[in-house]
Amino acid sequence: MSINAGYEISKKDIETTVKYLKSKNLPHSVEDAKKYLGFTANLAHVLAHQIVDDEQSGKIKKVKTN
């Protein structure tokens, strides 16, 4: 199952997320885990774009990747 380009949800991701949600006393069905993973993948994508925008505008120093 694909959330967005570059990230494919695995069965292990879902199982681990169900356990995490359960440990936090949150709804923890498979569907809840898929929604949570989708939300976090989307959030990471948006934040990555914000970092690039901030680097290009000079708001922050360029992040070294190597």
PDB file with SEQRES, HELIX, SHEET and CRYST1 records, atoms N, CA, C and O in Angstrom:
SEQRES   1 A   66  MET SER ILE ASN ALA GLY TYR GLU ILE SER LYS LYS ASP          
SEQRES   2 A   66  ILE GLU THR THR VAL LYS TYR LEU LYS SER LYS ASN LEU          
SEQRES   3 A   66  PRO HIS SER VAL GLU ASP ALA LYS LYS TYR LEU GLY PHE          
SEQRES   4 A   66  THR ALA ASN LEU ALA HIS VAL LEU ALA HIS GLN ILE VAL          
SEQRES   5 A   66  ASP ASP GLU GLN SER GLY LYS ILE LYS LYS VAL LYS THR          
SEQRES   6 A   66  ASN                                                          
HELIX    1 AA1 LYS A   11  SER A   23  1                                  13    
HELIX    2 AA2 VAL A   30  SER A   57  1                                  28    
CRYST1    1.000    1.000    1.000  90.00  90.00  90.00 P 1           1          
ATOM      1  N   MET A   1       0.851  -1.178   0.000  1.00  0.00           N  
ATOM      2  CA  MET A   1       0.000   0.000   0.000  1.00  0.00           C  
ATOM      3  C   MET A   1       0.888   1.230   0.000  1.00  0.00           C  
ATOM      4  O   MET A   1       1.837   1.329   0.778  1.00  0.00           O  
ATOM      5  N   SER A   2       0.572   2.156  -0.874  1.00  0.00           N  
ATOM      6  CA  SER A   2       1.403   3.353  -0.991  1.00  0.00           C  
ATOM      7  C   SER A   2       0.699   4.550  -0.379  1.00  0.00           C  
ATOM      8  O   SER A   2      -0.488   4.774  -0.617  1.00  0.00           O  
ATOM      9  N   ILE A   3       1.429   5.310   0.403  1.00  0.00           N  
ATOM     10  CA  ILE A   3       0.914   6.546   0.974  1.00  0.00           C  
ATOM     11  C   ILE A   3       1.221   7.688   0.020  1.00  0.00           C  
ATOM     12  O   ILE A   3       0.330   8.449  -0.359  1.00  0.00           O  
ATOM     13  N   ASN A   4       2.465   7.802  -0.360  1.00  0.00           N  
ATOM     14  CA  ASN A   4       2.872   8.792  -1.346  1.00  0.00           C  
ATOM     15  C   ASN A   4       4.117   8.261  -2.039  1.00  0.00           C  
ATOM     16  O   ASN A   4       4.663   7.233  -1.641  1.00  0.00           O  
ATOM     17  N   ALA A   5       4.555   8.944  -3.053  1.00  0.00           N  
ATOM     18  CA  ALA A   5       5.742   8.504  -3.784  1.00  0.00           C  
ATOM     19  C   ALA A   5       6.913   8.380  -2.817  1.00  0.00           C  
ATOM     20  O   ALA A   5       7.198   9.306  -2.057  1.00  0.00           O  
ATOM     21  N   GLY A   6       7.585   7.244  -2.845  1.00  0.00           N  
ATOM     22  CA  GLY A   6       8.757   7.062  -2.018  1.00  0.00           C  
ATOM     23  C   GLY A   6       8.510   6.353  -0.699  1.00  0.00           C  
ATOM     24  O   GLY A   6       9.470   6.010  -0.010  1.00  0.00           O  
ATOM     25  N   TYR A   7       7.267   6.121  -0.323  1.00  0.00           N  
ATOM     26  CA  TYR A   7       7.003   5.414   0.929  1.00  0.00           C  
ATOM     27  C   TYR A   7       5.939   4.368   0.705  1.00  0.00           C  
ATOM     28  O   TYR A   7       4.833   4.679   0.261  1.00  0.00           O  
ATOM     29  N   GLU A   8       6.263   3.152   1.004  1.00  0.00           N  
ATOM     30  CA  GLU A   8       5.349   2.030   0.884  1.00  0.00           C  
ATOM     31  C   GLU A   8       5.123   1.455   2.277  1.00  0.00           C  
ATOM     32  O   GLU A   8       6.081   1.068   2.947  1.00  0.00           O  
ATOM     33  N   ILE A   9       3.873   1.393   2.719  1.00  0.00           N  
ATOM     34  CA  ILE A   9       3.564   0.846   4.039  1.00  0.00           C  
ATOM     35  C   ILE A   9       3.744  -0.663   4.003  1.00  0.00           C  
ATOM     36  O   ILE A   9       3.228  -1.344   3.116  1.00  0.00           O  
ATOM     37  N   SER A  10       4.474  -1.168   4.969  1.00  0.00           N  
ATOM     38  CA  SER A  10       4.651  -2.618   5.076  1.00  0.00           C  
ATOM     39  C   SER A  10       3.740  -3.164   6.177  1.00  0.00           C  
ATOM     40  O   SER A  10       3.203  -2.422   7.000  1.00  0.00           O  
ATOM     41  N   LYS A  11       3.591  -4.470   6.160  1.00  0.00           N  
ATOM     42  CA  LYS A  11       2.804  -5.122   7.207  1.00  0.00           C  
ATOM     43  C   LYS A  11       3.441  -4.854   8.578  1.00  0.00           C  
ATOM     44  O   LYS A  11       2.739  -4.642   9.566  1.00  0.00           O  
ATOM     45  N   LYS A  12       4.780  -4.865   8.622  1.00  0.00           N  
ATOM     46  CA  LYS A  12       5.477  -4.612   9.883  1.00  0.00           C  
ATOM     47  C   LYS A  12       5.216  -3.183  10.367  1.00  0.00           C  
ATOM     48  O   LYS A  12       5.037  -2.964  11.565  1.00  0.00           O  
ATOM     49  N   ASP A  13       5.193  -2.200   9.445  1.00  0.00           N  
ATOM     50  CA  ASP A  13       4.884  -0.813   9.816  1.00  0.00           C  
ATOM     51  C   ASP A  13       3.518  -0.739  10.491  1.00  0.00           C  
ATOM     52  O   ASP A  13       3.350  -0.079  11.516  1.00  0.00           O  
ATOM     53  N   ILE A  14       2.557  -1.425   9.901  1.00  0.00           N  
ATOM     54  CA  ILE A  14       1.197  -1.398  10.437  1.00  0.00           C  
ATOM     55  C   ILE A  14       1.152  -2.053  11.817  1.00  0.00           C  
ATOM     56  O   ILE A  14       0.564  -1.511  12.752  1.00  0.00           O  
ATOM     57  N   GLU A  15       1.781  -3.230  11.934  1.00  0.00           N  
ATOM     58  CA  GLU A  15       1.781  -3.937  13.225  1.00  0.00           C  
ATOM     59  C   GLU A  15       2.448  -3.110  14.318  1.00  0.00           C  
ATOM     60  O   GLU A  15       1.945  -3.037  15.440  1.00  0.00           O  
ATOM     61  N   THR A  16       3.577  -2.488  13.993  1.00  0.00           N  
ATOM     62  CA  THR A  16       4.292  -1.662  14.963  1.00  0.00           C  
ATOM     63  C   THR A  16       3.474  -0.444  15.355  1.00  0.00           C  
ATOM     64  O   THR A  16       3.454  -0.050  16.520  1.00  0.00           O  
ATOM     65  N   THR A  17       2.803   0.147  14.384  1.00  0.00           N  
ATOM     66  CA  THR A  17       1.993   1.331  14.654  1.00  0.00           C  
ATOM     67  C   THR A  17       0.772   0.983  15.497  1.00  0.00           C  
ATOM     68  O   THR A  17       0.386   1.754  16.376  1.00  0.00           O  
ATOM     69  N   VAL A  18       0.170  -0.158  15.240  1.00  0.00           N  
ATOM     70  CA  VAL A  18      -0.960  -0.604  16.073  1.00  0.00           C  
ATOM     71  C   VAL A  18      -0.498  -0.729  17.523  1.00  0.00           C  
ATOM     72  O   VAL A  18      -1.194  -0.279  18.434  1.00  0.00           O  
ATOM     73  N   LYS A  19       0.667  -1.333  17.745  1.00  0.00           N  
ATOM     74  CA  LYS A  19       1.194  -1.474  19.111  1.00  0.00           C  
ATOM     75  C   LYS A  19       1.459  -0.100  19.736  1.00  0.00           C  
ATOM     76  O   LYS A  19       1.147   0.128  20.905  1.00  0.00           O  
ATOM     77  N   TYR A  20       2.037   0.809  18.949  1.00  0.00           N  
ATOM     78  CA  TYR A  20       2.314   2.161  19.459  1.00  0.00           C  
ATOM     79  C   TYR A  20       1.009   2.862  19.852  1.00  0.00           C  
ATOM     80  O   TYR A  20       0.904   3.416  20.947  1.00  0.00           O  
ATOM     81  N   LEU A  21       0.029   2.837  18.965  1.00  0.00           N  
ATOM     82  CA  LEU A  21      -1.246   3.500  19.257  1.00  0.00           C  
ATOM     83  C   LEU A  21      -1.905   2.900  20.498  1.00  0.00           C  
ATOM     84  O   LEU A  21      -2.452   3.619  21.335  1.00  0.00           O  
ATOM     85  N   LYS A  22      -1.847   1.594  20.602  1.00  0.00           N  
ATOM     86  CA  LYS A  22      -2.426   0.918  21.763  1.00  0.00           C  
ATOM     87  C   LYS A  22      -1.714   1.359  23.041  1.00  0.00           C  
ATOM     88  O   LYS A  22      -2.358   1.574  24.068  1.00  0.00           O  
ATOM     89  N   SER A  23      -0.379   1.495  22.982  1.00  0.00           N  
ATOM     90  CA  SER A  23       0.386   1.887  24.174  1.00  0.00           C  
ATOM     91  C   SER A  23       0.058   3.305  24.632  1.00  0.00           C  
ATOM     92  O   SER A  23       0.272   3.658  25.792  1.00  0.00           O  
ATOM     93  N   LYS A  24      -0.464   4.113  23.710  1.00  0.00           N  
ATOM     94  CA  LYS A  24      -0.836   5.498  24.030  1.00  0.00           C  
ATOM     95  C   LYS A  24      -2.331   5.635  24.302  1.00  0.00           C  
ATOM     96  O   LYS A  24      -2.855   6.745  24.384  1.00  0.00           O  
ATOM     97  N   ASN A  25      -3.010   4.500  24.442  1.00  0.00           N  
ATOM     98  CA  ASN A  25      -4.459   4.464  24.677  1.00  0.00           C  
ATOM     99  C   ASN A  25      -5.243   5.218  23.602  1.00  0.00           C  
ATOM    100  O   ASN A  25      -6.228   5.897  23.893  1.00  0.00           O  
ATOM    101  N   LEU A  26      -4.791   5.086  22.365  1.00  0.00           N  
ATOM    102  CA  LEU A  26      -5.469   5.687  21.214  1.00  0.00           C  
ATOM    103  C   LEU A  26      -6.187   4.589  20.441  1.00  0.00           C  
ATOM    104  O   LEU A  26      -5.858   3.413  20.597  1.00  0.00           O  
ATOM    105  N   PRO A  27      -7.159   4.950  19.610  1.00  0.00           N  
ATOM    106  CA  PRO A  27      -7.779   3.927  18.748  1.00  0.00           C  
ATOM    107  C   PRO A  27      -6.672   3.198  17.974  1.00  0.00           C  
ATOM    108  O   PRO A  27      -5.772   3.844  17.437  1.00  0.00           O  
ATOM    109  N   HIS A  28      -6.728   1.866  17.910  1.00  0.00           N  
ATOM    110  CA  HIS A  28      -5.591   1.125  17.382  1.00  0.00           C  
ATOM    111  C   HIS A  28      -5.957  -0.009  16.422  1.00  0.00           C  
ATOM    112  O   HIS A  28      -5.348  -1.078  16.451  1.00  0.00           O  
ATOM    113  N   SER A  29      -6.943   0.233  15.585  1.00  0.00           N  
ATOM    114  CA  SER A  29      -7.263  -0.753  14.548  1.00  0.00           C  
ATOM    115  C   SER A  29      -6.242  -0.639  13.417  1.00  0.00           C  
ATOM    116  O   SER A  29      -5.441   0.295  13.382  1.00  0.00           O  
ATOM    117  N   VAL A  30      -6.281  -1.588  12.505  1.00  0.00           N  
ATOM    118  CA  VAL A  30      -5.399  -1.531  11.338  1.00  0.00           C  
ATOM    119  C   VAL A  30      -5.675  -0.250  10.555  1.00  0.00           C  
ATOM    120  O   VAL A  30      -4.748   0.410  10.084  1.00  0.00           O  
ATOM    121  N   GLU A  31      -6.933   0.092  10.421  1.00  0.00           N  
ATOM    122  CA  GLU A  31      -7.282   1.319   9.691  1.00  0.00           C  
ATOM    123  C   GLU A  31      -6.744   2.557  10.408  1.00  0.00           C  
ATOM    124  O   GLU A  31      -6.265   3.489   9.761  1.00  0.00           O  
ATOM    125  N   ASP A  32      -6.819   2.572  11.728  1.00  0.00           N  
ATOM    126  CA  ASP A  32      -6.254   3.687  12.501  1.00  0.00           C  
ATOM    127  C   ASP A  32      -4.746   3.801  12.248  1.00  0.00           C  
ATOM    128  O   ASP A  32      -4.214   4.899  12.082  1.00  0.00           O  
ATOM    129  N   ALA A  33      -4.073   2.658  12.221  1.00  0.00           N  
ATOM    130  CA  ALA A  33      -2.622   2.653  11.980  1.00  0.00           C  
ATOM    131  C   ALA A  33      -2.304   3.189  10.596  1.00  0.00           C  
ATOM    132  O   ALA A  33      -1.361   3.965  10.437  1.00  0.00           O  
ATOM    133  N   LYS A  34      -3.069   2.792   9.596  1.00  0.00           N  
ATOM    134  CA  LYS A  34      -2.846   3.277   8.231  1.00  0.00           C  
ATOM    135  C   LYS A  34      -3.050   4.791   8.155  1.00  0.00           C  
ATOM    136  O   LYS A  34      -2.277   5.494   7.505  1.00  0.00           O  
ATOM    137  N   LYS A  35      -4.085   5.283   8.815  1.00  0.00           N  
ATOM    138  CA  LYS A  35      -4.330   6.734   8.833  1.00  0.00           C  
ATOM    139  C   LYS A  35      -3.188   7.469   9.520  1.00  0.00           C  
ATOM    140  O   LYS A  35      -2.734   8.506   9.037  1.00  0.00           O  
ATOM    141  N   TYR A  36      -2.725   6.934  10.643  1.00  0.00           N  
ATOM    142  CA  TYR A  36      -1.624   7.550  11.386  1.00  0.00           C  
ATOM    143  C   TYR A  36      -0.360   7.580  10.537  1.00  0.00           C  
ATOM    144  O   TYR A  36       0.322   8.603  10.473  1.00  0.00           O  
ATOM    145  N   LEU A  37      -0.045   6.466   9.887  1.00  0.00           N  
ATOM    146  CA  LEU A  37       1.134   6.415   9.024  1.00  0.00           C  
ATOM    147  C   LEU A  37       1.010   7.386   7.861  1.00  0.00           C  
ATOM    148  O   LEU A  37       1.988   8.029   7.479  1.00  0.00           O  
ATOM    149  N   GLY A  38      -0.176   7.496   7.303  1.00  0.00           N  
ATOM    150  CA  GLY A  38      -0.400   8.455   6.210  1.00  0.00           C  
ATOM    151  C   GLY A  38      -0.205   9.880   6.681  1.00  0.00           C  
ATOM    152  O   GLY A  38       0.405  10.696   5.989  1.00  0.00           O  
ATOM    153  N   PHE A  39      -0.727  10.176   7.861  1.00  0.00           N  
ATOM    154  CA  PHE A  39      -0.582  11.521   8.412  1.00  0.00           C  
ATOM    155  C   PHE A  39       0.883  11.865   8.650  1.00  0.00           C  
ATOM    156  O   PHE A  39       1.339  12.947   8.283  1.00  0.00           O  
ATOM    157  N   THR A  40       1.626  10.931   9.272  1.00  0.00           N  
ATOM    158  CA  THR A  40       3.026  11.227   9.585  1.00  0.00           C  
ATOM    159  C   THR A  40       3.878  11.307   8.322  1.00  0.00           C  
ATOM    160  O   THR A  40       4.802  12.119   8.256  1.00  0.00           O  
ATOM    161  N   ALA A  41       3.586  10.483   7.324  1.00  0.00           N  
ATOM    162  CA  ALA A  41       4.326  10.556   6.052  1.00  0.00           C  
ATOM    163  C   ALA A  41       4.054  11.891   5.370  1.00  0.00           C  
ATOM    164  O   ALA A  41       4.970  12.515   4.834  1.00  0.00           O  
ATOM    165  N   ASN A  42       2.807  12.325   5.390  1.00  0.00           N  
ATOM    166  CA  ASN A  42       2.448  13.603   4.785  1.00  0.00           C  
ATOM    167  C   ASN A  42       3.104  14.760   5.536  1.00  0.00           C  
ATOM    168  O   ASN A  42       3.605  15.698   4.916  1.00  0.00           O  
ATOM    169  N   LEU A  43       3.102  14.698   6.858  1.00  0.00           N  
ATOM    170  CA  LEU A  43       3.729  15.740   7.664  1.00  0.00           C  
ATOM    171  C   LEU A  43       5.218  15.846   7.354  1.00  0.00           C  
ATOM    172  O   LEU A  43       5.743  16.948   7.195  1.00  0.00           O  
ATOM    173  N   ALA A  44       5.897  14.707   7.266  1.00  0.00           N  
ATOM    174  CA  ALA A  44       7.330  14.712   6.942  1.00  0.00           C  
ATOM    175  C   ALA A  44       7.570  15.334   5.572  1.00  0.00           C  
ATOM    176  O   ALA A  44       8.538  16.070   5.385  1.00  0.00           O  
ATOM    177  N   HIS A  45       6.702  15.043   4.623  1.00  0.00           N  
ATOM    178  CA  HIS A  45       6.827  15.596   3.270  1.00  0.00           C  
ATOM    179  C   HIS A  45       6.672  17.123   3.279  1.00  0.00           C  
ATOM    180  O   HIS A  45       7.458  17.837   2.657  1.00  0.00           O  
ATOM    181  N   VAL A  46       5.675  17.600   3.974  1.00  0.00           N  
ATOM    182  CA  VAL A  46       5.431  19.046   4.064  1.00  0.00           C  
ATOM    183  C   VAL A  46       6.600  19.743   4.766  1.00  0.00           C  
ATOM    184  O   VAL A  46       7.052  20.800   4.325  1.00  0.00           O  
ATOM    185  N   LEU A  47       7.081  19.156   5.845  1.00  0.00           N  
ATOM    186  CA  LEU A  47       8.206  19.760   6.576  1.00  0.00           C  
ATOM    187  C   LEU A  47       9.475  19.790   5.728  1.00  0.00           C  
ATOM    188  O   LEU A  47      10.236  20.755   5.789  1.00  0.00           O  
ATOM    189  N   ALA A  48       9.707  18.750   4.944  1.00  0.00           N  
ATOM    190  CA  ALA A  48      10.880  18.733   4.066  1.00  0.00           C  
ATOM    191  C   ALA A  48      10.807  19.874   3.060  1.00  0.00           C  
ATOM    192  O   ALA A  48      11.811  20.534   2.793  1.00  0.00           O  
ATOM    193  N   HIS A  49       9.626  20.108   2.505  1.00  0.00           N  
ATOM    194  CA  HIS A  49       9.454  21.230   1.575  1.00  0.00           C  
ATOM    195  C   HIS A  49       9.701  22.566   2.278  1.00  0.00           C  
ATOM    196  O   HIS A  49      10.308  23.469   1.703  1.00  0.00           O  
ATOM    197  N   GLN A  50       9.236  22.688   3.506  1.00  0.00           N  
ATOM    198  CA  GLN A  50       9.435  23.938   4.252  1.00  0.00           C  
ATOM    199  C   GLN A  50      10.918  24.188   4.503  1.00  0.00           C  
ATOM    200  O   GLN A  50      11.379  25.326   4.412  1.00  0.00           O  
ATOM    201  N   ILE A  51      11.662  23.141   4.817  1.00  0.00           N  
ATOM    202  CA  ILE A  51      13.102  23.282   5.031  1.00  0.00           C  
ATOM    203  C   ILE A  51      13.783  23.766   3.757  1.00  0.00           C  
ATOM    204  O   ILE A  51      14.610  24.676   3.800  1.00  0.00           O  
ATOM    205  N   VAL A  52      13.438  23.162   2.632  1.00  0.00           N  
ATOM    206  CA  VAL A  52      14.028  23.590   1.352  1.00  0.00           C  
ATOM    207  C   VAL A  52      13.678  25.049   1.063  1.00  0.00           C  
ATOM    208  O   VAL A  52      14.544  25.825   0.658  1.00  0.00           O  
ATOM    209  N   ASP A  53      12.434  25.420   1.265  1.00  0.00           N  
ATOM    210  CA  ASP A  53      12.025  26.816   1.042  1.00  0.00           C  
ATOM    211  C   ASP A  53      12.807  27.765   1.945  1.00  0.00           C  
ATOM    212  O   ASP A  53      13.255  28.822   1.501  1.00  0.00           O  
ATOM    213  N   ASP A  54      12.970  27.390   3.205  1.00  0.00           N  
ATOM    214  CA  ASP A  54      13.707  28.235   4.150  1.00  0.00           C  
ATOM    215  C   ASP A  54      15.188  28.334   3.785  1.00  0.00           C  
ATOM    216  O   ASP A  54      15.799  29.391   3.947  1.00  0.00           O  
ATOM    217  N   GLU A  55      15.765  27.233   3.292  1.00  0.00           N  
ATOM    218  CA  GLU A  55      17.159  27.264   2.842  1.00  0.00           C  
ATOM    219  C   GLU A  55      17.309  28.198   1.645  1.00  0.00           C  
ATOM    220  O   GLU A  55      18.227  29.015   1.595  1.00  0.00           O  
ATOM    221  N   GLN A  56      16.408  28.069   0.696  1.00  0.00           N  
ATOM    222  CA  GLN A  56      16.497  28.866  -0.532  1.00  0.00           C  
ATOM    223  C   GLN A  56      16.265  30.345  -0.279  1.00  0.00           C  
ATOM    224  O   GLN A  56      16.815  31.190  -0.985  1.00  0.00           O  
ATOM    225  N   SER A  57      15.466  30.662   0.709  1.00  0.00           N  
ATOM    226  CA  SER A  57      15.195  32.067   1.012  1.00  0.00           C  
ATOM    227  C   SER A  57      16.268  32.677   1.912  1.00  0.00           C  
ATOM    228  O   SER A  57      16.278  33.888   2.134  1.00  0.00           O  
ATOM    229  N   GLY A  58      17.172  31.842   2.431  1.00  0.00           N  
ATOM    230  CA  GLY A  58      18.214  32.315   3.322  1.00  0.00           C  
ATOM    231  C   GLY A  58      17.780  32.410   4.782  1.00  0.00           C  
ATOM    232  O   GLY A  58      18.530  32.890   5.631  1.00  0.00           O  
ATOM    233  N   LYS A  59      16.572  31.950   5.062  1.00  0.00           N  
ATOM    234  CA  LYS A  59      16.053  32.003   6.425  1.00  0.00           C  
ATOM    235  C   LYS A  59      16.853  31.085   7.351  1.00  0.00           C  
ATOM    236  O   LYS A  59      17.037  31.394   8.528  1.00  0.00           O  
ATOM    237  N   ILE A  60      17.322  29.968   6.822  1.00  0.00           N  
ATOM    238  CA  ILE A  60      18.174  29.056   7.579  1.00  0.00           C  
ATOM    239  C   ILE A  60      19.370  28.658   6.713  1.00  0.00           C  
ATOM    240  O   ILE A  60      19.328  28.764   5.488  1.00  0.00           O  
ATOM    241  N   LYS A  61      20.428  28.201   7.366  1.00  0.00           N  
ATOM    242  CA  LYS A  61      21.585  27.714   6.635  1.00  0.00           C  
ATOM    243  C   LYS A  61      21.241  26.400   5.974  1.00  0.00           C  
ATOM    244  O   LYS A  61      20.423  25.633   6.480  1.00  0.00           O  
ATOM    245  N   LYS A  62      21.873  26.141   4.833  1.00  0.00           N  
ATOM    246  CA  LYS A  62      21.615  24.906   4.115  1.00  0.00           C  
ATOM    247  C   LYS A  62      22.005  23.705   4.983  1.00  0.00           C  
ATOM    248  O   LYS A  62      23.069  23.682   5.600  1.00  0.00           O  
ATOM    249  N   VAL A  63      21.128  22.727   5.011  1.00  0.00           N  
ATOM    250  CA  VAL A  63      21.358  21.518   5.781  1.00  0.00           C  
ATOM    251  C   VAL A  63      22.332  20.637   5.005  1.00  0.00           C  
ATOM    252  O   VAL A  63      22.103  20.316   3.839  1.00  0.00           O  
ATOM    253  N   LYS A  64      23.428  20.250   5.671  1.00  0.00           N  
ATOM    254  CA  LYS A  64      24.404  19.366   5.032  1.00  0.00           C  
ATOM    255  C   LYS A  64      23.891  17.940   5.099  1.00  0.00           C  
ATOM    256  O   LYS A  64      23.448  17.478   6.150  1.00  0.00           O  
ATOM    257  N   THR A  65      23.953  17.245   3.971  1.00  0.00           N  
ATOM    258  CA  THR A  65      23.475  15.868   3.926  1.00  0.00           C  
ATOM    259  C   THR A  65      24.603  14.863   3.912  1.00  0.00           C  
ATOM    260  O   THR A  65      24.356  13.659   3.971  1.00  0.00           O  
ATOM    261  N   ASN A  66      25.821  15.323   3.836  1.00  0.00           N  
ATOM    262  CA  ASN A  66      26.933  14.393   3.809  1.00  0.00           C  
ATOM    263  C   ASN A  66      28.145  14.952   4.487  1.00  0.00           C  
ATOM    264  O   ASN A  66      29.179  14.285   4.551  1.00  0.00           O  
TER     265      ASN A  66                                                      
END                                                                             
